[in-house]
């Protein structure tokens, strides 16, 4: 069923991704009014996309500036994705903010969910949409969309897969806000710390091929997994790099 302009819900996007602005601008169910990004992540592309959509673009450095902008804009609903500043409690009490978390809130809470999903060799991950509460990665779960992991997936490829689910999940959010869909309280889950060097350091003597594969692909978009050879750290971004150090092996089948 088509929605008229009057049916659309006005929202603000809190985040740093130009593609998210495009998704919200194309939505038939929401009317994006403004964008709030982190000052350090304000880019020319972000400015260009916001300008073409005739949107106000605010950049903030801290929680105080964020609170000032959101309260001043007098909004009731905001969508957040890819934003590193913690939302102040005073804002949570006044505005319904819904966050897209690229990971399972049961097994991968925290700031590096996709890195952990690859590193742990998980078979699936998911995009989670939840209402922000005072506790990080808690609140009411509105929608989830499951994605399967392949052996060659990296955090970057998983993110692209999950972001393709956002338009359909926005439909779920619309129905939730209209009272036609019920959320559920998020149960306790596993909070993952930030990835450390020890997590992606390869031990050729004890790591299985699957573990080596996971460590390599978890860091493929960064400096690479680490192998220590003759007291020197060597960065491994692909199996080819690994084979240069240790010679060809059965890893080619992964």
FENSULVEN-V611394 format. One record per backbone hydrogen bond with DSSP energy under -1.0 kcal/mol. CO is the residue of the C=O (numbers start at 1). NH is the residue of the N-H. E is the energy in kcal/mol with one decimal. If there is no record, write none. Layout:
# FENSULVEN-V611394
co	nh	e
CO	NH	E
CO	NH	E
This chain:
# FENSULVEN-V611394
co	nh	e
4	7	-1.2
5	8	-1.1
9	31	-2.5
11	33	-3.0
12	79	-2.4
13	36	-2.8
14	81	-1.9
17	21	-1.3
18	22	-1.9
19	23	-2.3
20	24	-2.4
21	25	-2.5
22	26	-2.1
29	9	-2.4
31	11	-2.1
34	13	-2.4
35	58	-3.0
36	15	-2.4
37	60	-2.4
38	41	-1.4
39	42	-1.2
43	47	-2.3
44	48	-2.6
45	49	-2.7
46	50	-2.2
47	51	-2.5
48	52	-2.5
49	53	-1.4
50	55	-2.9
51	54	-1.5
56	35	-2.6
58	37	-2.9
60	39	-2.5
62	66	-2.1
63	67	-2.7
64	68	-2.1
65	69	-2.2
66	70	-2.5
67	71	-2.4
68	72	-1.9
69	73	-2.1
76	96	-2.6
77	12	-1.1
78	98	-2.7
79	14	-2.9
80	100	-2.7
82	16	-1.0
88	92	-1.9
89	93	-2.0
91	95	-2.5
96	78	-2.4
97	132	-3.3
98	80	-3.3
99	130	-2.2
101	103	-2.4
101	128	-2.7
104	108	-2.6
106	190	-2.0
109	192	-2.3
112	116	-2.0
113	117	-2.0
114	118	-2.0
115	119	-2.7
116	120	-2.7
117	122	-2.2
118	121	-1.2
123	149	-2.6
125	147	-3.2
127	145	-1.7
128	101	-3.4
129	142	-3.0
129	143	-1.6
130	99	-3.0
135	138	-1.4
139	186	-2.4
140	131	-3.1
141	184	-1.9
143	129	-3.0
145	127	-2.3
147	125	-2.7
150	153	-1.4
154	158	-2.3
155	159	-2.1
156	160	-1.8
157	161	-1.9
158	162	-2.7
159	163	-2.5
160	164	-1.0
162	165	-1.7
165	169	-1.8
166	170	-2.3
167	171	-1.1
168	172	-1.4
169	173	-2.1
170	174	-2.6
171	175	-2.3
172	176	-2.1
173	177	-2.7
174	178	-1.8
175	180	-2.9
176	179	-1.2
184	141	-3.5
190	109	-2.6
196	199	-1.6
200	226	-2.1
203	207	-2.9
208	212	-2.5
209	213	-2.7
210	214	-2.3
211	215	-2.3
212	216	-2.5
213	217	-2.6
214	218	-2.0
219	222	-1.9
225	236	-3.5
226	202	-3.6
227	234	-2.9
229	232	-1.5
232	229	-2.9
234	227	-2.4
236	225	-2.6
238	242	-1.5
239	243	-2.7
240	244	-1.5
241	245	-1.0
242	246	-2.5
243	247	-2.3
249	252	-1.2
250	253	-1.8
251	254	-2.0
